[in-house]
Amino acid sequence: EKIRALNLSEEITEKLVGEAQKLVKMSYSSQEAGVIRGYLDTVLELPWNVYTKDKLDIDKVQKQLDKDHYGLKKV
């Protein structure tokens, strides 16, 4: 239900539903079940379909990098 509520592409929805169905069939204590639970928890927490306006100020980035890396050796 949570997966379908995200309004994701069909491909992504199918993949996540498949993983959820696989999880239901597994023993709760199996190692793979823990991995799948972690994967699904992470994916469900992502901000799907949320967009922000990018701030592409190269001069500001350069100044911040120079400030943060002042005195470090060049590699």
VEXSE-426436 format. One record per residue: chain; residue number from 1; x, y, z of N, C-alpha, C in turn. Coordinates in Angstrom, 1 decimal. Example, Ala and Ser with C-alpha at 12.3 -4.5 7.8 and 13.67 -1.06 7.14 Angstrom:
residues 2
@chaine A; num 1; n_east 13.2; n_north -5.7; n_up 7.8; ca_east 12.3; ca_north -4.5; ca_up 7.8; c_east 13.2; c_north -3.3; c_up 7.8;
@chaine A; num 2; n_east 12.8; n_north -2.2; n_up 7.1; ca_east 13.7; ca_north -1.1; ca_up 7.1; c_east 12.9; c_north 0.0; c_up 7.9;
END
This chain:
residues 75
@chaine A; num 1; n_east 0.8; n_north -1.2; n_up 0.0; ca_east 0.0; ca_north 0.0; ca_up 0.0; c_east 0.9; c_north 1.3; c_up 0.0;
@chaine A; num 2; n_east 1.9; n_north 1.3; n_up 0.8; ca_east 2.8; ca_north 2.4; ca_up 0.9; c_east 3.5; c_north 2.6; c_up -0.5;
@chaine A; num 3; n_east 3.9; n_north 1.5; n_up -1.1; ca_east 4.6; ca_north 1.5; ca_up -2.3; c_east 3.7; c_north 2.1; c_up -3.4;
@chaine A; num 4; n_east 2.5; n_north 1.7; n_up -3.5; ca_east 1.6; ca_north 2.2; ca_up -4.5; c_east 1.2; c_north 3.6; c_up -4.3;
@chaine A; num 5; n_east 1.2; n_north 4.1; n_up -3.0; ca_east 0.8; ca_north 5.4; ca_up -2.7; c_east 1.9; c_north 6.4; c_up -3.2;
@chaine A; num 6; n_east 3.1; n_north 6.0; n_up -3.5; ca_east 4.1; ca_north 6.9; ca_up -3.9; c_east 4.0; c_north 7.4; c_up -5.3;
@chaine A; num 7; n_east 3.1; n_north 6.7; n_up -6.1; ca_east 2.9; ca_north 7.1; ca_up -7.5; c_east 4.2; c_north 7.1; c_up -8.3;
@chaine A; num 8; n_east 4.9; n_north 6.0; n_up -8.2; ca_east 6.2; ca_north 5.8; ca_up -8.9; c_east 5.9; c_north 5.2; c_up -10.3;
@chaine A; num 9; n_east 7.0; n_north 5.1; n_up -11.1; ca_east 6.8; ca_north 4.5; ca_up -12.4; c_east 6.5; c_north 3.1; c_up -12.2;
@chaine A; num 10; n_east 5.9; n_north 2.5; n_up -13.3; ca_east 5.4; ca_north 1.1; ca_up -13.2; c_east 6.6; c_north 0.2; c_up -12.9;
@chaine A; num 11; n_east 7.8; n_north 0.5; n_up -13.6; ca_east 8.9; ca_north -0.4; ca_up -13.4; c_east 9.4; c_north -0.4; c_up -12.0;
@chaine A; num 12; n_east 9.5; n_north 0.8; n_up -11.3; ca_east 10.0; ca_north 0.9; ca_up -10.0; c_east 8.9; c_north 0.2; c_up -9.0;
@chaine A; num 13; n_east 7.7; n_north 0.5; n_up -9.3; ca_east 6.6; ca_north -0.1; ca_up -8.4; c_east 6.7; c_north -1.6; c_up -8.5;
@chaine A; num 14; n_east 6.8; n_north -2.2; n_up -9.7; ca_east 6.9; ca_north -3.6; ca_up -9.8; c_east 8.1; c_north -4.2; c_up -9.0;
@chaine A; num 15; n_east 9.2; n_north -3.5; n_up -9.1; ca_east 10.4; ca_north -4.0; ca_up -8.4; c_east 10.2; c_north -4.0; c_up -6.9;
@chaine A; num 16; n_east 9.6; n_north -2.9; n_up -6.4; ca_east 9.4; ca_north -2.8; ca_up -4.9; c_east 8.4; c_north -3.8; c_up -4.4;
@chaine A; num 17; n_east 7.3; n_north -3.9; n_up -5.2; ca_east 6.3; ca_north -4.9; ca_up -4.8; c_east 6.8; c_north -6.3; c_up -4.8;
@chaine A; num 18; n_east 7.7; n_north -6.6; n_up -5.8; ca_east 8.3; ca_north -7.9; ca_up -5.9; c_east 9.2; c_north -8.2; c_up -4.7;
@chaine A; num 19; n_east 9.9; n_north -7.2; n_up -4.2; ca_east 10.8; ca_north -7.3; ca_up -3.1; c_east 9.9; c_north -7.5; c_up -1.8;
@chaine A; num 20; n_east 8.8; n_north -6.8; n_up -1.7; ca_east 7.9; ca_north -6.9; ca_up -0.6; c_east 7.3; c_north -8.3; c_up -0.5;
@chaine A; num 21; n_east 6.9; n_north -8.8; n_up -1.7; ca_east 6.3; ca_north -10.1; ca_up -1.7; c_east 7.3; c_north -11.2; c_up -1.3;
@chaine A; num 22; n_east 8.6; n_north -11.0; n_up -1.8; ca_east 9.6; ca_north -11.9; ca_up -1.4; c_east 9.9; c_north -11.9; c_up 0.1;
@chaine A; num 23; n_east 9.8; n_north -10.7; n_up 0.7; ca_east 10.0; ca_north -10.6; ca_up 2.1; c_east 8.9; c_north -11.3; c_up 2.9;
@chaine A; num 24; n_east 7.7; n_north -11.2; n_up 2.4; ca_east 6.6; ca_north -11.9; ca_up 3.1; c_east 6.8; c_north -13.4; c_up 3.2;
@chaine A; num 25; n_east 7.4; n_north -14.0; n_up 2.2; ca_east 7.6; ca_north -15.4; ca_up 2.1; c_east 8.8; c_north -15.9; c_up 2.9;
@chaine A; num 26; n_east 9.7; n_north -15.0; n_up 3.4; ca_east 10.9; ca_north -15.4; ca_up 4.1; c_east 10.7; c_north -15.5; c_up 5.6;
@chaine A; num 27; n_east 11.6; n_north -16.2; n_up 6.2; ca_east 11.7; ca_north -16.2; ca_up 7.6; c_east 12.1; c_north -14.8; c_up 8.1;
@chaine A; num 28; n_east 11.4; n_north -14.3; n_up 9.1; ca_east 11.7; ca_north -13.0; ca_up 9.7; c_east 13.2; c_north -12.8; c_up 10.1;
@chaine A; num 29; n_east 13.7; n_north -13.9; n_up 10.6; ca_east 15.1; ca_north -13.9; ca_up 11.1; c_east 16.2; c_north -14.1; c_up 10.1;
@chaine A; num 30; n_east 15.8; n_north -14.4; n_up 8.8; ca_east 16.9; ca_north -14.6; ca_up 7.9; c_east 17.7; c_north -13.4; c_up 7.5;
@chaine A; num 31; n_east 18.9; n_north -13.6; n_up 7.2; ca_east 19.8; ca_north -12.4; ca_up 6.9; c_east 19.3; c_north -11.7; c_up 5.6;
@chaine A; num 32; n_east 18.8; n_north -12.4; n_up 4.6; ca_east 18.3; ca_north -11.7; ca_up 3.4; c_east 17.1; c_north -10.9; c_up 3.7;
@chaine A; num 33; n_east 16.3; n_north -11.4; n_up 4.6; ca_east 15.1; ca_north -10.6; ca_up 5.0; c_east 15.5; c_north -9.3; c_up 5.6;
@chaine A; num 34; n_east 16.5; n_north -9.3; n_up 6.4; ca_east 17.0; ca_north -8.0; ca_up 7.0; c_east 17.5; c_north -7.1; c_up 6.0;
@chaine A; num 35; n_east 18.2; n_north -7.6; n_up 5.0; ca_east 18.7; ca_north -6.7; ca_up 3.9; c_east 17.5; c_north -6.1; c_up 3.1;
@chaine A; num 36; n_east 16.5; n_north -7.0; n_up 2.8; ca_east 15.4; ca_north -6.5; ca_up 2.0; c_east 14.6; c_north -5.4; c_up 2.8;
@chaine A; num 37; n_east 14.4; n_north -5.7; n_up 4.1; ca_east 13.7; ca_north -4.7; ca_up 5.0; c_east 14.4; c_north -3.4; c_up 5.0;
@chaine A; num 38; n_east 15.7; n_north -3.4; n_up 5.1; ca_east 16.5; ca_north -2.2; ca_up 5.1; c_east 16.4; c_north -1.5; c_up 3.8;
@chaine A; num 39; n_east 16.4; n_north -2.2; n_up 2.7; ca_east 16.3; ca_north -1.7; ca_up 1.3; c_east 14.9; c_north -1.0; c_up 1.2;
@chaine A; num 40; n_east 13.9; n_north -1.7; n_up 1.5; ca_east 12.5; ca_north -1.1; ca_up 1.4; c_east 12.3; c_north 0.1; c_up 2.3;
@chaine A; num 41; n_east 12.8; n_north 0.0; n_up 3.5; ca_east 12.7; ca_north 1.2; ca_up 4.4; c_east 13.4; c_north 2.4; c_up 3.8;
@chaine A; num 42; n_east 14.6; n_north 2.2; n_up 3.3; ca_east 15.3; ca_north 3.3; ca_up 2.7; c_east 14.6; c_north 3.9; c_up 1.5;
@chaine A; num 43; n_east 14.1; n_north 3.0; n_up 0.6; ca_east 13.5; ca_north 3.5; ca_up -0.6; c_east 12.2; c_north 4.2; c_up -0.2;
@chaine A; num 44; n_east 11.4; n_north 3.7; n_up 0.8; ca_east 10.2; ca_north 4.4; ca_up 1.1; c_east 10.4; c_north 5.7; c_up 1.8;
@chaine A; num 45; n_east 11.6; n_north 6.0; n_up 2.4; ca_east 11.9; ca_north 7.2; ca_up 3.0; c_east 12.4; c_north 8.3; c_up 2.0;
@chaine A; num 46; n_east 12.7; n_north 7.9; n_up 0.8; ca_east 13.2; ca_north 8.9; ca_up -0.2; c_east 12.1; c_north 9.8; c_up -0.6;
@chaine A; num 47; n_east 12.5; n_north 11.1; n_up -0.9; ca_east 11.5; ca_north 12.1; ca_up -1.3; c_east 11.1; c_north 12.0; c_up -2.8;
@chaine A; num 48; n_east 10.3; n_north 10.9; n_up -3.1; ca_east 10.0; ca_north 10.7; ca_up -4.5; c_east 9.1; c_north 11.8; c_up -5.0;
@chaine A; num 49; n_east 9.3; n_north 12.2; n_up -6.2; ca_east 8.5; ca_north 13.2; ca_up -6.9; c_east 8.5; c_north 14.6; c_up -6.2;
@chaine A; num 50; n_east 9.6; n_north 14.9; n_up -5.5; ca_east 9.8; ca_north 16.1; ca_up -4.8; c_east 10.9; c_north 16.8; c_up -5.5;
@chaine A; num 51; n_east 10.8; n_north 18.0; n_up -6.0; ca_east 11.8; ca_north 18.6; ca_up -6.8; c_east 12.2; c_north 20.0; c_up -6.1;
@chaine A; num 52; n_east 13.4; n_north 20.4; n_up -6.2; ca_east 13.9; ca_north 21.7; ca_up -5.7; c_east 14.5; c_north 22.4; c_up -6.9;
@chaine A; num 53; n_east 14.6; n_north 23.7; n_up -6.8; ca_east 15.3; ca_north 24.5; ca_up -7.8; c_east 16.7; c_north 24.5; c_up -7.4;
@chaine A; num 54; n_east 17.6; n_north 24.2; n_up -8.4; ca_east 19.0; ca_north 24.1; ca_up -8.2; c_east 19.6; c_north 25.5; c_up -8.1;
@chaine A; num 55; n_east 20.6; n_north 25.7; n_up -7.3; ca_east 21.3; ca_north 26.9; ca_up -7.2; c_east 22.7; c_north 26.7; c_up -7.7;
@chaine A; num 56; n_east 23.0; n_north 27.1; n_up -8.9; ca_east 24.2; ca_north 26.8; ca_up -9.6; c_east 25.1; c_north 28.1; c_up -9.6;
@chaine A; num 57; n_east 25.7; n_north 28.4; n_up -8.5; ca_east 26.5; ca_north 29.6; ca_up -8.4; c_east 28.0; c_north 29.1; c_up -8.2;
@chaine A; num 58; n_east 28.7; n_north 29.0; n_up -9.3; ca_east 30.0; ca_north 28.4; ca_up -9.3; c_east 31.0; c_north 29.2; c_up -8.5;
@chaine A; num 59; n_east 30.9; n_north 30.6; n_up -8.6; ca_east 31.8; ca_north 31.4; ca_up -7.8; c_east 31.6; c_north 31.2; c_up -6.3;
@chaine A; num 60; n_east 30.4; n_north 31.1; n_up -5.9; ca_east 30.1; ca_north 30.8; ca_up -4.5; c_east 30.7; c_north 29.5; c_up -4.0;
@chaine A; num 61; n_east 30.5; n_north 28.5; n_up -4.9; ca_east 31.1; ca_north 27.1; ca_up -4.6; c_east 32.6; c_north 27.2; c_up -4.5;
@chaine A; num 62; n_east 33.2; n_north 27.9; n_up -5.4; ca_east 34.7; ca_north 28.0; ca_up -5.5; c_east 35.2; c_north 28.7; c_up -4.2;
@chaine A; num 63; n_east 34.5; n_north 29.7; n_up -3.7; ca_east 34.9; ca_north 30.4; ca_up -2.5; c_east 34.8; c_north 29.5; c_up -1.3;
@chaine A; num 64; n_east 33.7; n_north 28.8; n_up -1.2; ca_east 33.5; ca_north 27.9; ca_up -0.1; c_east 34.5; c_north 26.8; c_up -0.1;
@chaine A; num 65; n_east 34.8; n_north 26.2; n_up -1.2; ca_east 35.9; ca_north 25.2; ca_up -1.3; c_east 37.2; c_north 25.7; c_up -0.9;
@chaine A; num 66; n_east 37.6; n_north 26.9; n_up -1.4; ca_east 38.8; ca_north 27.5; ca_up -1.0; c_east 38.9; c_north 27.7; c_up 0.5;
@chaine A; num 67; n_east 37.8; n_north 28.2; n_up 1.1; ca_east 37.8; ca_north 28.4; ca_up 2.5; c_east 37.9; c_north 27.1; c_up 3.3;
@chaine A; num 68; n_east 37.2; n_north 26.1; n_up 2.9; ca_east 37.2; ca_north 24.8; ca_up 3.6; c_east 38.5; c_north 24.0; c_up 3.4;
@chaine A; num 69; n_east 39.2; n_north 24.2; n_up 2.3; ca_east 40.4; ca_north 23.4; ca_up 2.0; c_east 41.7; c_north 24.2; c_up 2.2;
@chaine A; num 70; n_east 41.6; n_north 25.4; n_up 2.7; ca_east 42.8; ca_north 26.3; ca_up 2.8; c_east 43.9; c_north 25.6; c_up 3.7;
@chaine A; num 71; n_east 45.0; n_north 25.5; n_up 3.1; ca_east 46.2; ca_north 24.9; ca_up 3.8; c_east 46.4; c_north 23.4; c_up 3.6;
@chaine A; num 72; n_east 45.4; n_north 22.8; n_up 2.9; ca_east 45.6; ca_north 21.4; ca_up 2.7; c_east 46.5; c_north 21.2; c_up 1.5;
@chaine A; num 73; n_east 47.2; n_north 20.1; n_up 1.5; ca_east 48.2; ca_north 19.8; ca_up 0.5; c_east 47.4; c_north 19.3; c_up -0.8;
@chaine A; num 74; n_east 47.9; n_north 19.7; n_up -1.9; ca_east 47.3; ca_north 19.3; ca_up -3.2; c_east 47.7; c_north 17.8; c_up -3.4;
@chaine A; num 75; n_east 46.8; n_north 17.0; n_up -3.8; ca_east 47.0; ca_north 15.6; ca_up -4.0; c_east 47.1; c_north 15.3; c_up -5.5;
END
